[in-house]
Amino acid sequence: MRIIHADEKPYLSDTANRKLNRIFNNRFSSFILCLLFIFISVFSAPVNIDAASACDYPVMRITQQEKALQNKLFLSAPKAVIDRQIQKQLQSFESGSSFSLLPYLYYIPEERDQGYIGNCWVWAGTGCMEIALNVQLGITDRLSIQYLDSLYNNGEGDDWAGNGGFASSFADFYDEHQFIISWSNINAHYQDYES
């Protein structure tokens, strides 16, 4: 994959470009996928409170007003279209069983650590986008977290990406920028671990 500079857009074949445009234009599907990914990430695995951890990370606290806004966005969003292959897999499972999307994601747990930064929404949204690109286009590249962190509200101030955000913020960012950056590009790897 070639390096994408700030003043240029990546080259993609016409077919890939049309497919990517369909993904980006289906903003609400991405929004719903992000919410689903966050829900699964937070609530699917039991947490062992007694387990010793190397460090204690802060917990995101949202206000009642933020919670009401997110509920409103969720309830007003159209239903997401699910990939037929995944739909078939889901239908084959017994009620109450689990299903993992990890096979569709380049996943090394130690490398997916946001550290002390409040950008879980960027990690979740990027993970959803990586899964969507894999399922829909067969693209398995890991995508940059740092790209959004550095550009979202100029990467600074009280409202930079590391101070919290939501799936709708993620969708708005990519609606505006219209392209993604691979983790392997120069300076695209995650650098805000302890910012």
Backbone torsions as a table, in degrees:
resi	resn	phi	psi	omega
1	MET	NA	134.5	-178.1
2	ARG	-84.1	160.9	-179.5
3	ILE	-73.5	133.4	177.7
4	ILE	-101.9	119.8	178.6
5	HIS	-88.3	160.2	-175.0
6	ALA	-59.7	-29.3	-175.4
7	ASP	-96.6	10.3	179.2
8	GLU	-135.8	158.4	177.5
9	LYS	-104.1	151.1	-178.8
10	PRO	-70.3	149.7	175.4
11	TYR	-88.0	131.4	173.6
12	LEU	-134.0	153.8	175.8
13	SER	-62.5	159.6	-179.8
14	ASP	-57.6	-41.1	-179.6
15	THR	-64.6	-48.4	179.4
16	ALA	-63.1	-38.9	179.8
17	ASN	-63.1	-43.0	178.2
18	ARG	-63.4	-42.4	-179.9
19	LYS	-65.5	-42.8	177.8
20	LEU	-63.2	-41.2	177.9
21	ASN	-60.4	-39.1	177.4
22	ARG	-61.8	-41.1	179.4
23	ILE	-64.4	-49.4	-177.7
24	PHE	-66.7	-35.8	-179.2
25	ASN	-74.0	-17.9	176.7
26	ASN	-94.0	59.2	-174.2
27	ARG	-56.1	-41.0	-176.9
28	PHE	-70.6	-32.1	174.8
29	SER	-63.0	-43.0	177.8
30	SER	-63.3	-40.7	179.2
31	PHE	-60.6	-45.8	-180.0
32	ILE	-65.8	-42.0	177.5
33	LEU	-60.3	-40.5	178.4
34	CYS	-62.6	-45.4	178.3
35	LEU	-60.9	-42.4	178.9
36	LEU	-62.8	-44.5	179.8
37	PHE	-61.4	-43.8	178.7
38	ILE	-63.1	-45.5	-179.7
39	PHE	-59.8	-47.3	-179.5
40	ILE	-63.7	-42.8	-178.9
41	SER	-62.2	-39.8	-174.8
42	VAL	-83.3	-41.2	-169.3
43	PHE	-106.8	-6.5	-172.6
44	SER	-80.9	-32.7	-175.9
45	ALA	-107.8	135.3	176.6
46	PRO	-66.7	145.8	-178.9
47	VAL	-104.0	128.9	177.4
48	ASN	-89.6	100.0	-175.9
49	ILE	-65.5	-29.8	-178.2
50	ASP	-78.2	-13.3	-177.4
51	ALA	-66.9	135.4	178.2
52	ALA	-76.0	133.6	178.2
53	SER	-114.7	154.6	-179.0
54	ALA	-66.4	-30.2	179.4
55	CYS	-156.7	160.4	178.3
56	ASP	-103.5	124.1	178.6
57	TYR	-98.5	149.0	177.9
58	PRO	-69.4	158.7	178.3
59	VAL	-107.2	135.4	179.1
60	MET	-70.7	128.3	177.3
61	ARG	-113.1	125.1	177.7
62	ILE	-112.5	148.8	-179.1
63	THR	-77.0	165.8	176.1
64	GLN	-61.1	-36.2	179.4
65	GLN	-65.1	-43.7	177.7
66	GLU	-64.6	-40.4	178.7
67	LYS	-63.0	-43.1	179.0
68	ALA	-63.1	-41.3	179.0
69	LEU	-63.3	-45.0	180.0
70	GLN	-64.5	-39.5	176.0
71	ASN	-62.2	-42.2	179.5
72	LYS	-62.9	-45.5	178.5
73	LEU	-61.9	-42.6	-179.6
74	PHE	-63.9	-47.8	-176.7
75	LEU	-69.9	-26.1	-179.2
76	SER	-90.9	-8.2	-178.6
77	ALA	-75.5	143.4	175.5
78	PRO	-69.2	159.7	178.8
79	LYS	-65.5	140.6	178.6
80	ALA	-78.5	146.8	175.8
81	VAL	-84.3	131.3	-178.7
82	ILE	-103.2	141.4	178.4
83	ASP	-58.8	137.1	-176.6
84	ARG	-60.3	-39.3	-179.7
85	GLN	-62.9	-45.1	179.3
86	ILE	-68.4	-38.5	177.8
87	GLN	-58.5	-44.1	178.4
88	LYS	-62.4	-42.4	179.0
89	GLN	-62.6	-43.8	-179.7
90	LEU	-62.8	-40.1	-179.2
91	GLN	-68.4	-24.4	-179.0
92	SER	-80.1	-13.1	-179.4
93	PHE	-83.6	150.9	174.1
94	GLU	-73.7	153.7	177.9
95	SER	-58.7	133.9	178.9
96	GLY	89.6	-6.2	178.8
97	SER	-82.8	171.7	-176.8
98	SER	-109.2	164.9	-179.3
99	PHE	-143.8	130.8	-177.8
100	SER	-106.6	135.2	173.9
101	LEU	-95.8	0.2	-177.5
102	LEU	-58.6	-31.9	177.1
103	PRO	-61.3	-18.8	-179.8
104	TYR	-93.6	5.5	-172.3
105	LEU	-130.0	132.2	171.9
106	TYR	-69.8	109.4	-167.6
107	TYR	-132.7	111.5	169.6
108	ILE	-123.2	106.2	-171.9
109	PRO	-50.3	-42.2	-177.6
110	GLU	-62.6	-26.2	-178.8
111	GLU	-89.9	-5.1	179.4
112	ARG	-110.4	49.4	-179.6
113	ASP	-111.2	115.5	-178.1
114	GLN	-77.3	-8.5	-179.2
115	GLY	68.6	-139.6	-176.5
116	TYR	-92.5	12.8	-174.1
117	ILE	-94.3	139.8	-178.2
118	GLY	-86.0	46.5	-178.9
119	ASN	-111.3	34.6	178.5
120	CYS	-57.7	-33.7	179.8
121	TRP	-64.1	-31.5	177.4
122	VAL	-72.7	-43.0	178.8
123	TRP	-62.6	-45.4	-179.0
124	ALA	-65.2	-46.2	179.8
125	GLY	-63.7	-41.3	179.3
126	THR	-66.5	-39.7	176.2
127	GLY	-60.4	-42.4	177.1
128	CYS	-62.0	-42.0	-179.4
129	MET	-66.8	-39.0	177.5
130	GLU	-62.5	-42.9	178.6
131	ILE	-64.3	-44.6	179.8
132	ALA	-61.6	-43.4	179.2
133	LEU	-64.4	-37.7	178.7
134	ASN	-66.6	-50.0	-176.8
135	VAL	-66.9	-43.9	-172.8
136	GLN	-85.5	-32.3	-174.8
137	LEU	-124.5	-6.2	-177.2
138	GLY	74.5	15.0	178.9
139	ILE	-86.4	121.6	-175.6
140	THR	-111.0	12.1	179.6
141	ASP	-63.4	142.1	172.0
142	ARG	-78.1	138.6	-175.2
143	LEU	-102.6	154.4	-175.7
144	SER	-76.3	129.7	169.5
145	ILE	-83.1	-38.8	-175.2
146	GLN	-61.2	-32.6	180.0
147	TYR	-56.1	-51.5	179.4
148	LEU	-69.0	-44.4	179.9
149	ASP	-53.6	-43.0	-175.7
150	SER	-76.5	-29.2	-176.3
151	LEU	-99.1	-24.4	-176.7
152	TYR	-64.8	116.0	-176.0
153	ASN	50.1	41.3	179.0
154	ASN	62.7	17.0	174.7
155	GLY	66.3	22.9	-177.9
156	GLU	-152.2	173.3	177.4
157	GLY	83.3	-176.5	-177.5
158	ASP	-69.3	-19.6	-177.0
159	ASP	-114.5	31.2	173.8
160	TRP	-75.6	167.8	-173.6
161	ALA	-58.3	-30.9	-177.5
162	GLY	-75.5	-2.9	177.2
163	ASN	-103.6	19.0	175.7
164	GLY	102.5	155.7	179.7
165	GLY	-177.3	-173.6	-174.7
166	PHE	-137.5	169.7	179.0
167	ALA	-56.8	-36.6	179.2
168	SER	-65.6	-34.8	176.9
169	SER	-65.6	-40.5	178.0
170	PHE	-61.5	-48.5	-179.9
171	ALA	-62.5	-41.4	178.6
172	ASP	-61.2	-42.3	-179.8
173	PHE	-59.2	-49.8	-177.2
174	TYR	-75.2	-23.9	170.7
175	ASP	-62.0	-40.0	-178.9
176	GLU	-74.1	-44.7	-172.5
177	HIS	-86.7	-28.7	172.7
178	GLN	60.4	15.0	169.3
179	PHE	-153.9	161.9	-176.0
180	ILE	-119.9	160.6	-177.5
181	ILE	-123.1	135.7	177.3
182	SER	-74.2	144.0	177.7
183	TRP	-56.3	-31.2	-174.3
184	SER	-77.0	-9.7	177.1
185	ASN	-67.8	157.3	180.0
186	ILE	-57.0	130.3	179.1
187	ASN	62.6	14.7	-180.0
188	ALA	-93.7	-11.3	177.7
189	HIS	-69.2	162.4	-175.7
190	TYR	-70.6	125.4	-176.4
191	GLN	-125.3	-5.3	-174.3
192	ASP	-93.6	18.0	-173.8
193	TYR	-47.5	-42.5	-177.0
194	GLU	-124.1	23.8	-177.4
195	SER	-61.4	NA	NA
